[in-house]
């Protein structure tokens, strides 16, 4: 494993590294099978409509398939179609997936996922970004596991990991390990904070930024960071459809932010010990946050669900992944400059219709965003809204994500 302590010393670029295909030890898989064979199912009466969360009716067939039909080795082979690398930077293990381009003018691009994503959520956009049609920009694509997620584990000596530290690791990876003086960044969900921090602090090195979720760098800070309403209550005369929409947003997002800020370690004891508990928690988010028309397998097949869950399980990554929220609140972001916008590099944003705010249509989405206070954070040059797609944009609508990202960088490559 190449080791880099501090900055300033280039390891010779990608050619100096040896790919290390993913391979999970057989004893880890044996242990998983034992646990799946000895489930104690809870009583789940009256929950077929999933008012109380993921139902046993939904979960039990998926667990049975996990035990008797799912093939992790096949998933490994699919993941290993792309180059896999692990390096150590300042005592932090950093795993990344790469899809190199045959084009000599390809732009280095680092993509950062969030929670409950994995690096594999970028799989559908890797090939088209690296090998585009003639006339379109090409990219050398790097998709790392966020520190403490997936194969960028374990983090025993870095319990205070934040998105700011992750951004420093990414900058060192791109500059000192891979040898890129300048590079492009992209992200969605919590990973948007990493990419925005890179664009904020390293304006001279970052060519541009493309996001699926524009989040101010002060997000998740303050006394009520877990409350998506900021502590506000809706007026009594708000139309019922808007009230229901606001309640739906809180139902989707407030619970996990609060739980991760206040009890990430408490939750991790259950999720690290029980693969079924872990799967239920992740499945709830993937189901509620994706544009799946009420049926998760419209977006994620059973194999897809289990592959993403396995990336958490085999690395015992759930605890450190959840703690990133608490750390972002506990160790507040500090600016590197006072210029406005704080993120001054040209920025593109993809908006997905399933996440339209209550009462806002797709046609109105861009104009609505431009009126929000958060819009002042970014030098937005390419704003695109799409009727379909949910929280996992590059997985759900990969063609739209690729087209939008290409447009962001079209005149900057």
Backbone torsions as a table, in degrees:
resi	resn	phi	psi	omega
1	UNK	NA	117.2	176.3
2	UNK	-60.3	138.0	-177.8
3	UNK	-119.9	132.4	178.5
4	UNK	-127.5	120.3	177.5
5	UNK	-111.8	115.0	-177.6
6	UNK	78.5	-179.8	-177.3
7	UNK	-105.5	-179.7	170.2
8	UNK	92.2	-6.0	-178.8
9	UNK	-121.9	111.5	-177.4
10	UNK	-80.8	136.1	-177.9
11	UNK	-86.6	1.7	175.8
12	UNK	104.3	10.1	176.6
13	UNK	79.2	-174.4	-174.5
14	UNK	-62.5	-30.5	-177.9
15	UNK	-67.5	-20.4	179.1
16	UNK	-84.6	-7.6	-178.8
17	UNK	-100.9	150.8	177.4
18	UNK	-107.9	122.0	177.9
19	UNK	-58.7	141.9	178.3
20	UNK	-125.3	92.4	-179.4
21	UNK	-54.3	146.5	178.5
22	UNK	-67.6	135.2	174.5
23	UNK	-151.5	114.2	178.7
24	UNK	-88.2	132.8	-177.5
25	UNK	-60.7	143.1	-177.9
26	UNK	-61.0	-32.4	-179.7
27	UNK	-66.7	-28.1	175.5
28	UNK	-67.9	-40.1	178.2
29	UNK	-70.2	-36.6	176.7
30	UNK	-62.3	-43.0	179.2
31	UNK	-62.8	-41.2	177.7
32	UNK	-60.7	-44.4	-179.9
33	UNK	-61.5	-39.3	178.5
34	UNK	-62.9	-43.2	-178.5
35	UNK	-67.0	-40.7	179.1
36	UNK	-68.6	-21.9	179.9
37	UNK	-85.5	-6.7	-174.8
38	UNK	-131.1	51.9	-178.1
39	UNK	-81.7	139.6	166.9
40	UNK	-106.7	105.6	-176.7
41	UNK	-78.7	138.2	176.9
42	UNK	-79.3	161.4	170.1
43	UNK	-69.1	131.6	-176.3
44	UNK	-135.0	39.4	-177.1
45	UNK	-63.9	141.3	175.1
46	UNK	74.1	21.2	-176.3
47	UNK	-121.2	21.0	178.8
48	UNK	-63.1	-27.0	177.5
49	UNK	-85.4	0.2	177.9
50	UNK	59.2	31.7	173.1
51	UNK	-62.9	-33.6	-176.3
52	UNK	-95.0	4.0	-177.9
53	UNK	122.1	-169.1	-179.1
54	UNK	-56.9	133.1	-176.9
55	UNK	-92.2	154.9	173.5
56	UNK	-62.0	-34.6	178.9
57	UNK	-57.4	-39.0	178.2
58	UNK	-78.8	-39.7	-169.0
59	UNK	-79.7	-38.2	-171.5
60	UNK	-60.6	-44.7	177.6
61	UNK	-63.5	-33.9	179.3
62	UNK	-68.8	-39.0	177.1
63	UNK	-66.1	-40.5	177.6
64	UNK	-61.1	-40.7	177.9
65	UNK	-67.0	-37.8	177.9
66	UNK	-58.0	-41.1	-176.9
67	UNK	-77.8	-39.0	-168.1
68	UNK	-111.8	-17.5	-174.1
69	UNK	-126.3	-30.5	-175.8
70	UNK	-69.2	140.7	-176.1
71	UNK	-121.0	98.3	179.7
72	UNK	-63.8	-36.0	-179.1
73	UNK	-62.1	-36.0	175.9
74	UNK	-66.1	-40.2	177.2
75	UNK	-64.2	-41.6	176.5
76	UNK	-56.7	-45.6	-179.0
77	UNK	-62.2	-38.6	178.2
78	UNK	-65.8	-44.5	177.5
79	UNK	-61.7	-40.2	-176.8
80	UNK	-76.3	2.7	168.1
81	UNK	-61.3	-29.6	176.3
82	UNK	-95.8	156.3	176.8
83	UNK	-68.3	136.9	177.8
84	UNK	-120.8	134.5	-179.1
85	UNK	-135.5	152.3	170.0
86	UNK	-134.5	126.1	175.2
87	UNK	-125.7	164.6	175.5
88	UNK	-116.8	123.7	-178.7
89	UNK	-123.0	116.8	-178.9
90	UNK	50.7	45.0	176.9
91	UNK	68.5	19.4	176.2
92	UNK	-114.8	125.0	175.3
93	UNK	-71.6	129.1	179.8
94	UNK	-125.1	112.9	174.6
95	UNK	-98.2	139.0	174.0
96	UNK	-144.1	149.3	175.8
97	UNK	-102.2	140.8	-177.5
98	UNK	-130.7	140.5	167.5
99	UNK	-125.5	102.1	179.1
100	UNK	-74.9	158.0	179.2
101	UNK	-106.9	150.6	174.3
102	UNK	-82.0	-8.5	-176.9
103	UNK	-82.9	129.1	179.4
104	UNK	-68.8	-19.2	-179.9
105	UNK	-96.1	13.6	-178.1
106	UNK	-62.0	139.9	-178.6
107	UNK	-94.3	130.5	175.4
108	UNK	-63.6	131.0	-177.0
109	UNK	-135.6	125.3	176.6
110	UNK	-111.9	126.9	-176.7
111	UNK	-111.2	131.1	-175.8
112	UNK	-118.9	127.6	179.2
113	UNK	-88.0	175.3	176.5
114	UNK	-123.6	-149.0	179.7
115	UNK	-118.9	137.2	0.8
116	UNK	-94.4	54.5	175.9
117	UNK	-81.2	171.4	163.6
118	UNK	-132.1	170.3	175.6
119	UNK	-60.1	-23.3	-178.0
120	UNK	-71.9	-13.8	175.4
121	UNK	-66.3	-13.1	176.3
122	UNK	-89.9	-2.4	-169.5
123	UNK	-57.5	-37.6	-174.3
124	UNK	-73.6	-17.2	-176.9
125	UNK	-104.7	-5.8	-174.9
126	UNK	-64.0	-52.6	-177.7
127	UNK	-63.4	-50.6	-178.2
128	UNK	-64.8	-29.5	176.4
129	UNK	-71.4	-36.4	-177.1
130	UNK	-78.5	-35.8	-176.2
131	UNK	-127.1	76.5	-175.8
132	UNK	-83.1	170.2	171.3
133	UNK	-63.8	160.1	178.5
134	UNK	-56.2	138.9	178.7
135	UNK	92.1	-11.8	178.8
136	UNK	-99.8	149.4	177.8
137	UNK	-65.4	145.5	178.2
138	UNK	-111.4	153.2	-176.3
139	UNK	-133.9	143.2	166.9
140	UNK	-93.0	107.4	-164.2
141	UNK	-97.6	127.5	176.8
142	UNK	-116.7	125.0	-179.9
143	UNK	-127.1	92.4	-178.4
144	UNK	-83.5	161.1	166.6
145	UNK	-80.9	126.3	174.0
146	UNK	-50.1	138.4	179.2
147	UNK	-53.1	128.3	-177.1
148	UNK	89.5	-2.8	175.7
149	UNK	-110.4	155.2	170.1
150	UNK	48.8	-129.1	-174.9
151	UNK	-91.5	2.4	170.6
152	UNK	-87.8	59.2	-176.1
153	UNK	-143.6	162.9	-2.0
154	UNK	-85.4	170.3	178.2
155	UNK	-122.0	50.6	-174.7
156	UNK	-64.8	-30.3	-177.3
157	UNK	-98.3	9.7	-179.0
158	UNK	-134.3	58.7	-178.8
159	UNK	-69.2	-11.4	-176.8
160	UNK	-102.4	21.4	-176.2
161	UNK	-58.6	130.9	177.0
162	UNK	-127.7	174.6	177.7
163	UNK	-67.3	-25.0	177.5
164	UNK	-67.7	-44.6	177.1
165	UNK	-65.4	-38.4	177.6
166	UNK	-61.1	-40.3	178.7
167	UNK	-62.0	-39.7	177.8
168	UNK	-64.4	-39.8	177.1
169	UNK	-62.6	-43.1	-179.9
170	UNK	-64.3	-40.4	-179.9
171	UNK	-63.7	-41.9	177.3
172	UNK	-65.3	-41.0	177.8
173	UNK	-58.7	-49.9	-175.6
174	UNK	-71.3	-39.6	-175.1
175	UNK	-86.2	-55.2	-169.9
176	UNK	-90.3	-29.1	178.2
177	UNK	-87.9	-49.1	-175.0
178	UNK	-96.1	-10.2	170.8
179	UNK	78.4	26.5	-179.4
180	UNK	-96.7	120.3	176.5
181	UNK	-69.4	-35.2	178.9
182	UNK	-136.6	151.3	-176.3
183	UNK	-157.7	162.8	178.0
184	UNK	-100.8	155.1	179.6
185	UNK	-131.7	147.5	177.2
186	UNK	-148.6	157.6	-177.3
187	UNK	-173.1	172.4	166.6
188	UNK	-152.0	171.0	-179.4
189	UNK	53.8	-145.1	-175.8
190	UNK	-59.9	-27.7	177.6
191	UNK	-62.4	-19.9	177.6
192	UNK	-60.8	-30.7	178.0
193	UNK	-66.2	-39.3	178.2
194	UNK	-63.1	-50.2	-177.4
195	UNK	-66.3	-39.8	177.8
196	UNK	-64.9	-36.8	177.1
197	UNK	-65.4	-41.1	175.5
198	UNK	-59.1	-45.8	-178.8
199	UNK	-69.3	-30.4	177.8
200	UNK	-70.3	-49.8	-172.7
201	UNK	-83.5	-32.3	-172.6
202	UNK	-118.9	56.9	-177.9
203	UNK	-58.8	-34.5	-177.2
204	UNK	-73.4	-25.8	-177.8
205	UNK	-96.2	-28.4	-177.2
206	UNK	-88.5	120.0	-176.4
207	UNK	-70.2	-40.1	-178.3
208	UNK	-177.8	174.8	-171.2
209	UNK	-136.9	135.3	172.6
210	UNK	-129.4	129.2	-173.3
211	UNK	-124.8	152.3	168.2
212	UNK	-102.9	-8.9	178.5
213	UNK	-153.3	103.5	-178.7
214	UNK	-78.5	110.0	-176.7
215	UNK	-116.5	126.5	174.0
216	UNK	-59.7	147.5	-176.2
217	UNK	-70.1	-9.3	175.1
218	UNK	-92.5	5.0	-179.8
219	UNK	-61.2	153.6	179.2
220	UNK	64.7	22.0	175.7
221	UNK	-114.9	162.5	-179.5
222	UNK	95.1	177.4	-172.4
223	UNK	-74.7	-25.0	-177.3
224	UNK	-124.9	39.7	-177.4
225	UNK	-63.1	-23.2	179.8
226	UNK	-77.0	-14.6	-173.8
227	UNK	-96.5	109.3	-176.4
228	UNK	-65.0	-15.8	177.4
229	UNK	-90.3	-7.5	-175.1
230	UNK	69.0	17.9	-179.6
231	UNK	89.9	1.5	-178.0
232	UNK	-81.0	155.0	172.9
233	UNK	-117.7	148.9	-179.0
234	UNK	-75.9	140.8	174.9
235	UNK	-59.9	154.5	-176.3
236	UNK	-64.4	-27.3	-175.6
237	UNK	-93.2	12.1	177.0
238	UNK	-65.4	133.9	178.5
239	UNK	-55.2	148.2	-173.4
240	UNK	-62.1	-34.2	-179.5
241	UNK	-67.6	-35.6	177.2
242	UNK	-71.6	-37.2	177.8
243	UNK	-63.3	-43.5	178.9
244	UNK	-64.6	-38.7	178.3
245	UNK	-64.5	-42.8	178.2
246	UNK	-64.2	-39.6	177.2
247	UNK	-64.5	-38.2	179.1
248	UNK	-63.8	-39.9	177.8
249	UNK	-63.3	-45.4	178.8
250	UNK	-62.1	-40.4	179.5
251	UNK	-63.3	-36.6	-178.7
252	UNK	-73.4	-41.5	-164.5
253	UNK	-116.4	-28.7	-172.2
254	UNK	-68.0	-37.7	-173.6
255	UNK	-62.0	-49.0	-174.1
256	UNK	-71.0	-34.3	178.8
257	UNK	-64.4	-46.1	178.9
258	UNK	-62.7	-45.8	-178.5
259	UNK	-62.2	-41.5	-178.2
260	UNK	-71.7	-33.5	179.1
261	UNK	-71.2	-36.8	-171.7
262	UNK	-102.3	-23.6	-170.3
263	UNK	-145.3	33.6	-176.7
264	UNK	-61.2	-39.7	179.1
265	UNK	-69.6	-41.4	179.2
266	UNK	-58.5	-46.6	178.7
267	UNK	-63.7	-36.0	-173.4
268	UNK	-64.8	-28.5	178.2
269	UNK	-61.5	-40.4	178.6
270	UNK	-74.3	-45.3	-175.2
271	UNK	-73.6	-28.3	177.2
272	UNK	-77.0	-21.6	-178.0
273	UNK	-95.3	-29.1	-174.4
274	UNK	-119.4	111.6	176.2
275	UNK	-63.2	-30.5	179.4
276	UNK	-70.8	-40.0	175.7
277	UNK	-62.3	-43.6	177.5
278	UNK	-61.1	-47.8	-178.0
279	UNK	-61.4	-42.4	-179.7
280	UNK	-60.3	-43.2	-177.8
281	UNK	-65.8	-46.4	179.7
282	UNK	-67.6	-41.5	-178.1
283	UNK	-61.6	-38.4	177.9
284	UNK	-58.1	-44.3	-178.8
285	UNK	-69.8	-46.2	-179.4
286	UNK	-62.0	-34.6	-179.7
287	UNK	-72.5	-47.5	-174.4
288	UNK	-76.8	-24.9	-173.0
289	UNK	-98.7	-11.4	-179.1
290	UNK	-97.9	157.1	-179.6
291	UNK	-87.1	72.8	-169.5
292	UNK	-109.4	6.3	-179.6
293	UNK	55.6	36.0	176.3
294	UNK	83.1	-1.7	179.7
295	UNK	-130.7	108.0	-171.7
296	UNK	-56.5	-32.8	-175.3
297	UNK	-75.3	-1.4	167.6
298	UNK	-71.2	-20.1	-178.6
299	UNK	-117.4	-44.9	-179.5
300	UNK	-120.1	119.6	173.5
301	UNK	-68.5	167.8	176.7
302	UNK	-56.8	-40.6	178.6
303	UNK	-65.9	-40.2	177.1
304	UNK	-60.3	-48.1	-179.4
305	UNK	-55.7	-47.5	-174.7
306	UNK	-73.1	-31.5	177.2
307	UNK	-65.9	-45.4	177.3
308	UNK	-63.0	-40.8	178.4
309	UNK	-65.0	-38.3	179.2
310	UNK	-62.4	-36.3	-179.2
311	UNK	-62.7	-32.9	172.3
312	UNK	-74.3	-46.4	-170.8
313	UNK	-66.5	-51.3	-171.4
314	UNK	-68.0	-17.4	178.9
315	UNK	-104.1	3.4	-175.2
316	UNK	45.8	51.5	-170.1
317	UNK	-99.3	-6.2	-171.1
318	UNK	-65.1	-39.9	-177.6
319	UNK	-63.5	-48.6	-179.3
320	UNK	-71.8	-26.8	176.7
321	UNK	-68.2	-42.0	-179.3
322	UNK	-69.9	-32.5	-175.3
323	UNK	-66.5	-18.6	-179.6
324	UNK	-58.3	-31.8	177.3
325	UNK	-66.2	-48.3	-179.5
326	UNK	-60.7	-41.3	-178.6
327	UNK	-68.0	-35.5	178.5
328	UNK	-63.9	-33.2	175.8
329	UNK	-79.0	-37.6	-175.1
330	UNK	-75.3	-33.9	-178.0
331	UNK	-118.7	86.1	-171.3
332	UNK	-61.0	147.8	175.4
333	UNK	-66.5	141.8	172.8
334	UNK	-123.5	136.7	-176.1
335	UNK	-71.2	151.7	174.8
336	UNK	-91.6	-16.3	177.1
337	UNK	-157.3	169.0	-178.6
338	UNK	-111.4	18.3	179.3
339	UNK	-73.9	153.2	175.1
340	UNK	-120.5	137.6	-3.9
341	UNK	-68.4	155.7	-179.7
342	UNK	-61.6	-33.7	176.0
343	UNK	-107.4	96.0	-168.9
344	UNK	-90.7	-10.9	-179.0
345	UNK	-72.7	153.5	177.3
346	UNK	-55.5	131.2	-172.0
347	UNK	-127.5	130.6	172.3
348	UNK	-107.7	148.8	-179.4
349	UNK	-136.3	132.7	173.2
350	UNK	-104.3	123.3	176.4
351	UNK	-105.4	133.6	179.9
352	UNK	-107.1	138.1	-170.6
353	UNK	-60.6	-34.1	-178.5
354	UNK	-64.2	-20.7	-179.6
355	UNK	-103.9	15.2	173.5
356	UNK	-57.2	137.8	175.6
357	UNK	-60.5	156.1	179.0
358	UNK	-54.2	130.5	177.6
359	UNK	81.8	0.2	-178.0
360	UNK	-108.6	123.5	178.0
361	UNK	-84.0	166.6	177.3
362	UNK	-60.6	-38.4	178.9
363	UNK	-62.9	-28.8	-178.6
364	UNK	-93.3	-6.7	-167.2
365	UNK	-61.9	-45.4	-177.2
366	UNK	-64.3	-47.5	179.9
367	UNK	-62.7	-37.9	177.4
368	UNK	-62.0	-46.1	178.7
369	UNK	-60.2	-41.7	-177.2
370	UNK	-63.8	-19.1	177.7
371	UNK	-89.3	-10.1	-177.8
372	UNK	-78.3	148.8	176.5
373	UNK	-57.2	-33.9	-177.8
374	UNK	-65.7	-21.7	-179.7
375	UNK	-61.5	-28.9	-178.7
376	UNK	-68.1	-14.2	-179.6
377	UNK	-72.8	-25.3	-167.8
378	UNK	-121.6	146.0	173.3
379	UNK	-87.9	76.4	-172.6
380	UNK	-74.7	124.8	179.7
381	UNK	-120.7	-9.3	-176.9
382	UNK	-152.5	99.7	-179.0
383	UNK	-113.5	123.8	-176.6
384	UNK	-130.6	133.4	178.0
385	UNK	-118.9	138.9	-177.1
386	UNK	-126.4	145.5	-175.7
387	UNK	-68.0	-36.4	-178.4
388	UNK	-106.3	173.4	178.2
389	UNK	102.6	141.9	178.5
390	UNK	-117.2	-143.7	-171.6
391	UNK	-69.7	-25.0	-175.0
392	UNK	-103.2	65.8	-166.5
393	UNK	-56.0	-51.9	-176.7
394	UNK	-66.8	-17.9	175.4
395	UNK	-88.3	-39.9	-173.8
396	UNK	-81.4	-43.5	179.4
397	UNK	-130.6	66.6	-174.1
398	UNK	-61.6	-37.0	-178.7
399	UNK	-62.9	-41.4	179.5
400	UNK	-67.5	-40.4	178.5
401	UNK	-61.6	-46.3	-179.5
402	UNK	-61.2	-46.9	-179.3
403	UNK	-61.8	-41.1	-179.5
404	UNK	-67.5	-42.0	179.8
405	UNK	-65.4	-42.5	177.5
406	UNK	-57.4	-41.5	-178.8
407	UNK	-65.7	-37.3	177.9
408	UNK	-59.5	-38.4	-174.9
409	UNK	-102.6	5.9	-172.7
410	UNK	-57.4	-43.3	-177.5
411	UNK	-97.8	14.2	-175.9
412	UNK	-124.9	11.5	-177.0
413	UNK	-108.1	NA	NA
